[in-house]
Amino acid sequence: MTGTITAERRQLTGLAYRLLGSMSDAEDVVQEAYGRWYALSGPQRDAIESPGAWLTTVAGRLCLDLLGSARVRRESYVGEWLPEPLPGAAGSLADPADRVTRDESITMAFLVVLESMTPAERVAFVLHDVFGYPFAEVGAVLGRTSAACRQLASSARRRVRAARAPAPVRGSAEVVRAFKLAWEAGDIERLVGILDPDATVVADGGGLASAVRRPIEGGARVARYAVDLTDRIPAVTLEETTVNGRPGLLARRGGAVVAVIAFEVAGDSVRRIWAVRNPEKLHRWQEV
């Protein structure tokens, strides 16, 4: 039983991160769920038919509560809020057998779409469509009927379909590399050629690092902003990396990571850029 319970931790962490967009919050939720499990008496634990389902229900409810309070907290957040970026492959938060179906659900683009959902939509969609839980179990988390949870997941699915970008024509890594080289060269014309005409940049400084407070829209404006930024902040080096399982960039200054930049590539162009500068969201990158 102990081995089974311990094995659930990785899946619960992946679930909570997708729901909350914060690894530190996800780890706190999982710790609390395990604390409640071990607070049960031996007979109480033995009476639970599926410890994994029990832990998922508890973690899901904790995430639901946090999502509700997070909306209130983010009203006072300085500038735009973005999910905490993670280094490495998307599969690091999923078992190898699940990697194909779960890879997309860990990308920055996907996590940003999740942010547009209501807490109930988000929980229903992630539990059912990403992790494969039946609607009866989703209902136990949300306190709603299976039919109601099915409707929530359907609504969330429409949001995902509407936001999904076309598959890149050339590899995403090639597009991001071309963007990096043009950015380093300060070549606005080349940047405009790489950027989608409707490209957008969203930056998250959290009031702790300089960042534009509102999205910048339009390929030409994004290109000028990028070049102006390097002029204003000298001695920054760019490195190719993997951000939430997709090609991205690291910006370093004096050896420290000062920004993590995620991209959405549509066709053979950059459609969206997310730049996380809030130092509280960059702790895991300082040793990369």
C-alpha positions in Angstrom: 0.0 0.0 0.0 2.8 2.4 0.9 4.5 1.9 -2.5 1.2 2.6 -4.3 0.6 5.8 -2.4 4.2 7.0 -3.0 3.9 6.3 -6.7 0.9 8.6 -6.9 2.9 11.7 -6.0 4.3 12.3 -9.5 0.9 12.1 -11.1 -0.7 14.3 -8.5 2.1 16.9 -8.9 1.6 16.9 -12.7 -2.2 17.3 -12.2 -1.9 20.1 -9.7 0.7 22.0 -11.8 -1.6 21.9 -14.8 -4.5 23.1 -12.7 -2.6 25.9 -10.9 0.1 27.0 -13.2 2.6 27.1 -10.3 4.9 24.3 -9.3 5.3 25.6 -5.7 1.6 25.7 -5.2 1.3 22.2 -6.8 3.8 20.8 -4.4 2.0 22.4 -1.5 -1.3 20.9 -2.6 0.3 17.4 -2.9 1.9 17.7 0.5 -1.4 18.7 2.0 -3.2 15.8 0.3 -0.6 13.3 1.7 -0.9 14.9 5.1 -4.6 14.3 5.1 -4.1 10.7 4.0 -1.6 9.9 6.8 -3.9 11.7 9.3 -6.4 9.0 8.7 -6.5 6.0 11.1 -5.3 2.6 9.8 -8.9 1.2 9.6 -10.0 4.4 7.7 -7.2 4.0 5.1 -7.9 0.3 4.8 -11.5 1.0 4.0 -10.6 3.2 1.0 -10.9 1.0 -2.1 -8.7 3.2 -4.3 -6.1 5.4 -2.5 -5.1 7.0 -5.8 -8.7 8.1 -6.5 -9.0 9.4 -2.9 -5.8 11.4 -3.2 -6.9 12.8 -6.6 -10.2 13.9 -5.2 -8.6 15.6 -2.2 -5.9 17.3 -4.4 -8.5 18.3 -6.9 -10.7 20.0 -4.3 -7.7 21.8 -2.8 -6.8 23.0 -6.3 -10.4 24.2 -6.9 -10.3 26.2 -3.7 -6.9 27.7 -4.7 -8.1 28.6 -8.2 -11.0 30.5 -6.7 -8.8 32.5 -4.4 -6.1 33.0 -7.1 -8.6 34.9 -9.2 -9.0 37.4 -6.4 -5.2 37.6 -5.8 -4.5 38.2 -9.4 -6.7 41.3 -9.5 -4.0 43.0 -7.5 -1.1 41.4 -9.4 1.2 43.9 -11.1 1.0 43.5 -14.8 0.2 40.3 -16.7 0.2 37.0 -14.8 1.8 34.0 -16.6 2.2 30.4 -15.4 5.5 29.4 -13.9 7.7 28.0 -16.7 9.5 24.7 -16.2 12.8 23.6 -17.6 13.0 20.3 -19.5 10.7 18.0 -21.4 7.0 18.0 -21.0 7.1 14.3 -20.3 8.9 15.0 -17.0 5.5 15.4 -15.4 4.0 12.3 -16.9 4.7 8.6 -17.0 6.3 7.5 -20.3 3.2 5.7 -21.5 1.2 8.9 -21.1 3.7 11.2 -22.7 2.1 11.4 -26.2 -1.3 12.4 -24.9 0.0 14.7 -22.1 2.8 16.6 -23.8 0.6 19.3 -25.2 -1.1 19.9 -21.9 2.1 21.1 -20.3 3.1 23.7 -22.9 2.9 27.4 -22.1 0.3 27.9 -24.8 -1.9 25.3 -23.3 -1.5 26.5 -19.7 -2.4 30.1 -20.9 -5.6 28.7 -22.4 -6.4 27.0 -19.2 -6.2 30.4 -17.4 -9.1 31.6 -19.5 -11.4 28.9 -18.1 -13.5 29.0 -15.0 -12.1 26.9 -12.1 -14.8 24.3 -12.6 -14.1 24.1 -16.4 -10.4 23.8 -15.8 -10.7 21.0 -13.3 -13.3 19.1 -15.3 -11.2 19.4 -18.5 -7.8 18.5 -17.0 -9.2 15.6 -15.0 -11.2 14.1 -17.9 -9.5 15.1 -21.1 -5.9 15.1 -20.0 -5.8 12.5 -17.2 -8.7 10.3 -18.3 -10.8 10.3 -15.2 -14.4 9.3 -15.7 -17.0 12.0 -15.2 -18.3 10.3 -12.1 -15.0 10.8 -10.4 -14.7 14.4 -11.7 -18.2 15.0 -10.2 -16.9 13.8 -6.8 -14.2 16.5 -7.0 -16.5 19.3 -8.2 -19.6 18.3 -6.2 -21.6 18.2 -9.5 -23.4 15.6 -11.6 -21.6 13.6 -14.3 -23.8 15.4 -16.9 -22.8 18.9 -15.5 -19.1 17.9 -15.6 -19.5 16.7 -19.2 -20.8 20.1 -20.1 -18.0 21.9 -18.3 -15.4 19.8 -20.2 -17.1 20.4 -23.5 -17.1 24.2 -22.9 -13.4 24.0 -22.0 -12.7 21.9 -25.1 -14.1 24.5 -27.4 -11.7 27.1 -25.8 -8.8 24.8 -26.5 -9.8 24.2 -30.1 -10.3 27.9 -30.8 -6.8 28.7 -29.5 -4.9 25.8 -31.0 -2.2 26.9 -33.5 -1.5 25.1 -36.8 1.4 22.7 -36.7 4.7 24.4 -37.7 5.8 24.0 -41.3 9.5 23.9 -40.3 10.6 22.7 -36.9 9.7 25.0 -34.0 13.4 24.9 -32.9 14.5 26.3 -36.3 12.0 29.1 -36.0 13.0 30.0 -32.5 16.7 29.8 -33.5 16.0 32.2 -36.4 14.3 34.6 -34.1 17.2 34.4 -31.7 19.8 35.2 -34.4 17.7 38.1 -35.8 17.2 39.5 -32.3 20.9 39.3 -31.4 21.7 41.0 -34.7 19.1 43.8 -34.0 17.6 43.1 -37.4 14.1 44.4 -37.3 13.4 43.4 -40.9 14.3 39.8 -40.3 12.3 39.7 -37.1 9.2 41.0 -38.9 9.7 38.2 -41.4 9.8 35.6 -38.7 6.9 37.0 -36.7 3.2 36.5 -37.6 1.6 39.8 -38.6 -0.7 39.4 -35.6 2.1 38.2 -33.2 1.8 39.2 -29.5 4.2 39.4 -26.6 3.0 39.0 -23.0 5.5 39.7 -20.2 5.3 38.9 -16.5 7.4 40.9 -14.1 5.1 40.6 -11.1 6.2 44.1 -10.0 9.6 42.6 -9.1 11.3 43.0 -12.5 10.8 45.5 -15.4 8.2 44.2 -17.9 5.5 45.7 -20.1 2.3 45.9 -18.2 0.1 45.0 -21.2 0.5 42.7 -24.3 2.2 44.2 -27.3 0.4 43.3 -30.5 1.5 43.2 -34.1 4.6 41.7 -35.7 6.2 45.0 -36.5 5.6 46.4 -33.0 6.9 43.2 -31.4 10.1 43.4 -33.5 10.8 47.0 -32.6 10.1 46.2 -28.9 12.6 43.3 -29.0 15.4 45.4 -30.5 14.7 48.4 -28.2 14.8 46.0 -25.2 18.3 44.8 -26.0 19.5 48.4 -26.4 18.1 49.3 -23.0 19.4 46.2 -21.2 23.0 45.5 -22.4 25.1 42.5 -21.6 22.2 40.1 -21.9 23.0 36.7 -23.6 20.4 34.4 -25.1 20.5 30.7 -25.0 18.3 28.1 -26.7 16.5 25.8 -24.2 13.4 23.8 -23.6 10.5 25.6 -21.9 7.6 23.3 -20.8 8.6 20.8 -23.5 8.9 23.3 -26.4 11.8 25.2 -27.9 12.4 28.5 -26.0 15.1 30.9 -24.9 16.9 31.8 -21.7 18.1 35.4 -21.1 21.1 35.7 -18.8 22.8 38.7 -17.3 25.9 38.2 -15.2 25.3 34.5 -15.2 21.9 34.7 -13.7 18.7 33.9 -15.5 16.7 37.1 -15.9 14.0 35.8 -18.2 12.5 32.6 -19.6 10.9 33.1 -23.0 8.3 30.6 -24.4 7.0 30.6 -28.0 4.1 29.4 -29.9 5.0 28.7 -33.5 2.2 28.6 -36.1 3.1 27.5 -39.5 6.6 28.8 -40.0 6.1 32.0 -37.9 6.2 33.0 -34.3 2.6 33.7 -33.2 2.9 34.3 -29.5 5.8 35.0 -27.1 5.5 34.8 -23.3 8.4 36.3 -21.3 8.5 35.4 -17.6 10.7 37.9 -15.7 9.2 37.6 -12.2 12.2 36.2 -10.2 9.9 34.3 -7.9 9.1 32.1 -10.9 12.7 31.6 -12.1 14.2 29.8 -9.1 14.2 26.4 -10.9 16.1 28.0 -13.8 19.1 29.4 -11.9 20.9 26.1 -12.0 20.1 25.2 -15.6 
